[in-house]
C-alpha cells in the first residue's frame, strides 16, 4: 500500500476476518472491505468481485498471500473480464506453489535443489531409509495449505522412527496427503550467512524490467522462518540462474526466489519461489526499486520502468520480531551484541514502522501485546 500510496495510487484492502492484515490501517488505503471466510470458501470472494466488476472495472488486483495467488490464477479468465490480473495461469502457479513440482522442474533445467523425497506409502518411506541423513526436515510441498492448518512451516526430525510416526499422523497413515509432504535434507550452516534472495518483475513479453538481490540476516523463528532482518547486497551467483529458472517456468509478474548456499559443494540451492510481493518490499523501495509501482505502471499505465541497479548495504528490520527474538532466542542464534546492533547503525528501513503512516505499527504492537496478556490469563480492555 505504501509503495503505491507514495506515488499517488490508493488501495482498497479486501481481507478475511481470520487474516492478520494490518495493512488495512494504512493512511494510503481508500477503503477496507471484509469478506468473511473467503480463505476457506474462495467462491465468496469470487462472487463479491464479480458483483463489483462494473464499478471497479480496470482495477489491478494484487495478491499478498499464496492463497490469493492461487485464487487469482484459478479464476483468472472470468475475473479478467473486469479486472487486471497480474498472476499467470494456474498451470504455472501450481508448478511454483507445490515444491515437489518446482524441484522436479528445477532439476530438469540444471538448477540445484536440496535432496528431497516424497514417499507415497510406508513401504516407500522405508525404501528411502538408507538415503536419509538425520536430522532432516519433513516439510509440505504446499506450504500455504499446511501453515493454514498447523500454524508453522515444517518439522525438524531427529530419527527414522520419529519421521515414520509424524508422516503417518500427518497423512492419515498415508491415505490422504493434501500438503504434499516431502522429506528434505538440511543444508548445513547458519541461515544468516547463507540465505539469499532474488526479487524481480517480468512483463508479459518476458522482459525482466527490474531486479535486485539481498541477504537474509535473521529469521522469525530462527532457522526456519521468514526474514526479520534482511540486507541489500549484490549477489551475482544467483542472478543468472534465477533469470533462467523464471524463463523456463514461463512466469511473469513479481516474484522472489530464495536460495541457500551449500558449503559442501559450493553451490546455491533453490529453496522456494514466492510469486507475489513479499514482506520486505519496503527494502526494495528504499534501495530505489519500487516493484509495486513498476508493476502498476506496466499493467495500468502501459509504461515500462526499468531498474537493475540498487543501493547496497541497506538493512530492513521487522522491529517487533527482532526485539522479541533478541530476548527469547539469543542462545539459539549465538549472535554477538554487535551482530544484533549492526543493522540499526547503518542505512535502514522498517517493515512496518513509518512516522508518516504510524497506525499499522501501533496496531501490530497492540495485537501482539494483547495476545501475550491473554495467554497469561489477563484481559486487555
N, C-alpha and C positions, 0 to 999 in steps of 0.2 A: 504493500500500500504506500509506504513512504517513498520508495524509489520512483513510483509513478506520480504520487501526490506532489512531490517537489518539482515535478515537470508540468504541473497543472492538470494532471489526469486524476480524477477522483474515482474511488472504487465503491462498489456495492458488495458487501460481505454476506454470503449465504452460509449458514452454519447449522449444524445439528446440535440439539440440546446436550448431547453427550460429549461433544468435542470441546477441547480447551483452545478456543480461537480468540486469544486476547487481542489479536489484530483488529477485531471489530471495534475496539475502544479508541482507535487512532483518530486523530483530528482530520486525517485525509480520507476518511470514509464518509461517503454521501448517504448511505443507508445500510441498515443491519437487518437481515431477514432470517428468522429461524424457521427451518423446515424440519420438524421433528422426525427422528428415526430414519432419515434418508440414507444413513450409512448401512443400516441393516436392510432397508427397503428402498433401493435406489429408484424404483418406479415412482415414488413420491416426488423426488426431485425432478425426474423427467416430466411428470405431469405439470409441476409448477413452472418449469422453464418454458414448456410449450404454451401454457396459459399466458405467460408474459412475453411470448415471442414477438408479437407485433409491436408492443411498447418498447421492447429492448432490442429491436432489430439492428443488426450491425455491431452489437456489443461483443467484445473479446472476452471469452470465458477462460479464466486461468485457474488450473487446479493447484492446490498446495499440499495435498496428501496423495499417497499412492492409490487409495480407493477412489479419489477424484479423477486421477489419470485414467484408471480402468473404466470408470463411468463414462467419461468423455469419449474414450476410444470405442466403447461398446455401442454408444448411441450417437456416434459421430455423424452419420449420414442424415438422420432425422433432425438433429439439432442444427446442422449446417444450413437448414432452410432459413433459419433466422439469425443464427449467431456465427461468430468467427471462432472456430475450434482449432487451437494450435496443436493438438495432440494427433500423432499419426494413428493409423488404423489398429484394430485390435490384434491383428497378426504380429505386428511389430512390437506393440506394447507387451503382449504376453511373453514374447521372447526376451524381454528385458526384466519384467517383474518376477518371472519364475527363474530363479538362479540355476536350476537344473538345466533348463533350455539355454540360458545365457552362457553357462560354462561350456556346454556342448558346442554352441556356435563359435565361441571364442577359440576353443581348441582347434576347430576346423580351419580357422584362418591364421593359426600360428600364434595366438595370444596366450601367454602363460596364465594359468589359474592354479589355486590350491588343489591338492589332490582331494577328491571327493567321491563318495559312493552313495548310491541310492538303492538300498535293498528293498525288494517288494515283498519279501517273506522272511520269516525267521531263519529258514534254511539258507536263503541268500545272504543274510547277515552273517551267519556262521561261515559262509564261504569267503567272506571278506576278512575274517578274523585275523589272519596272519599278515594282512596288508595294512592294518590299522595301527597307528602309533598312538599310545596314550601318554598324557592326556590329549583328548581330541574334542571337537565340537559337534554337537548334534543341533543342527540349525535348519530352519524352514527355507524351502525354495521360495515360497510365497510369504515373505516376511510380514507384509501388512495384514494378512489374514491371521497369522499366528499371534502377532502383537495385540490385535484386537481381542483375541481370546484369552491370552495369558498375561499380557502386560509387560513382557520382557522379550529379548531378541533371540536367545539361544541358551542351550545347556553346555556347561563345561563338564566333560565326562572323564572319570579317572581310571576306569577299568571296563573290561568287556561285560562283566555281569551287570554293572550299572547301566551300560549302554543298552543291552538287551531289555532290561527292565523298563527303562524310560521309553524306549522305542515302542515296546508293546503297549504301554499305557497310553501314549500319545495317539497311536494308530488303532486302538481297539483290537490289539492282538493281530495287527496287520490286515484288518478288514476294511479300514477307512482311513485315508490319508489326505485330507483337504489342504494340508500345509506343504506337501511335497518335501517331507523331511529328508535330510541328507547328512551323512557322516563326513566331516571335513577336518582336514589336518589343521593344526595350529602352526602358523608361521612364527618361528621364534624371534624374540627381541621385543623391545618396548615400542608401542604404537606411537609414542611421542616423537620418535625419530624416523619412523618407517612408513607411516600412513600419509599418502599424498593424494591430491585431488586435481582433476582437470575439469574445468567448467567451460561450457561453450554454448553458442547459439548458432544453429544451422538453418538457413532459409529453405524454402520448399524446392529450390533448384539444386540443393545440395551444397551450397557455398557456406563455409564457416565464416560468419560475419565477425564474430568476436570470440576470444578465448583467453583464459588465464589459468595459472596453476597455483596451488597453495599446499601448505603442510599442516596436518592436524597435530597439534601440540599436546592437548589434553582432552579426555573424553568423559562423557556422562552416561552411564557409570564408567569408571576406569576400565580399560582394556577392550570392552566390547560394546561401547555406547556410541552416541553421536557426539560430534565435536562440541567442546565448550570453550576451547581456545584454539584458534587457527591463525596461521601467519602466511601472508602472500610471499611467494618465492618462485623464481623461475626454475622449473624442473624439466629440462629438455628430454630426459629419458622416457617420460610418459606421453610427451606431446604427439609424436608420430604415431605410436600405436593406438592412442585414444582416437585420433582422427580416422585411422584406418578401420578401427572397430565400428565406429558410428556409421561410416560409409557402408561397410559390409552388412550392417543390420538394417540399412535403409531408413535410418532415423532422421527426423528433422525437428527443430524446436530447441528449447533449452534443455540441457542435461548436465549432470555432474557425475563423473566417473571416479570411483575410489580405488586406489591401488595400494598394495603393501609390499615393501622391499623385503626380499628373502635373502638373508646373508649367506645361505647355504649354496646358492648358485649365482648370486649377484644380479637377479632379475626382479623387476617389479611385477607383481601378480595381481590380476583383476579380482577385486572383492565384490563390487556391485556397481550398478548404474542407477542413478535417480533421475527419472525422466520428467522432472518438474523443478521449479525453483526450490532452493534449499534454505535452511535456517540462516546460513552465513551470507546470504545475498548482500547484506549491508557491507560486508568486507569488499566484495567486488565493486560496489558503488564507490566506496571510499578510495579504492585503488584506481578509479577512473573508468570503470566499465559498468555502466548501468544496464544490466541484462534485461530487466523488465521493460525499460523504455525502448531498448533496441528491438525487442520483440513487438512492442506496441507500434513503433514507427514502421516496422516491416509489414505487419499484417493489417493495420488500420489505416495508416497514412501512406503506405506503399513507398516508404523511403528506406534506403539502405544506409545504416550506420555501421561502419567497420572500425573495430578496435582490437588490436592484438598486442599492444604494449600496455603495461600497467605498473603502478608503483609497487616496489618490493619492500619487504620487511615492515609491512603494516599488520598489526595484530587485530584480531576480532575476538571479543570476550563476551561470553554469556555470564554476566556478573553473579547472579544468584547461584547458579550451578557451580561456578568456580569457587566461590567462597564456601559453599556447602561442602564440597569435596576436599578443599584445603583442610577443613576441620575434621571431617569424618574419615577421610581415606589417605591422609598423608603417609601413613605407614605402608599402605599398599602401593602407592605411587612412587615412593622413595625419591622424591624430588627435594632439592635443596631450597632453603628460603629464597635464594637468589633466582632460582628457576621459576618459582611461583611468582616472584615480584617482577621479573623482567618484562612481561607483556605490558604492564601498567606504566612503564617508564618511557616507552617509545611512542611512535605514531600508532593510534589505535582507533577502533570503533567498537561500539557495544551492540550486542544482539538486540536488546530491547530498549535500554535507556537512551533517551534523546531529550535534551532540555526543551526542545521546541515542540515535542509531542510526548509529554510525560505520562499520560494516563495508562498506556499499556504496561509500563514499568511498575507503577503502583498497583495495578490490578494483579500482576503476576505475584508480587510480594504478598498482597492481601490473600490471594488464593492459597499460596504455599504455607504461609504462617497460619492461616485458618485451618488447613489440613493437619498441620503438626499439632495444633492445640486440640483439635478434635480427637486425634489419636491418643492424646494424653488424658482424655476424658473431660476436656473443657468444651465450652460452647462459646464461640465468638459471636458477639452480638453487635 
